[in-house]
Amino acid sequence: MEEQNERPFGYPFKEVRAKKKIDLARVESDTRIRRKFLEAIENEDFGQLPNAVAGKGFIKMYAQYLGLE
């Protein structure tokens, strides 16, 4: 049974980015990850990522960029 207090996967990305006052345009520029893929990660819309391997790489790079690892 899933716990009710579990946060969605994309929540930490949005939360940390907001706390650091970084907009998606800056993340896109700094990481070279297209904005639509960053939005897909934050919104857990993984079907929008080009493929599983690239998606995993984008998630890892975005997490490192935000200091989540």
Secondary structure, 3 states (H helix, E strand, C coil): CCCCCCCCCCHHHHHHHHHCCCCHHHHHHHHCCCHHHHHHHHCCCHHHCCCHHHHHHHHHHHHHHHCCC
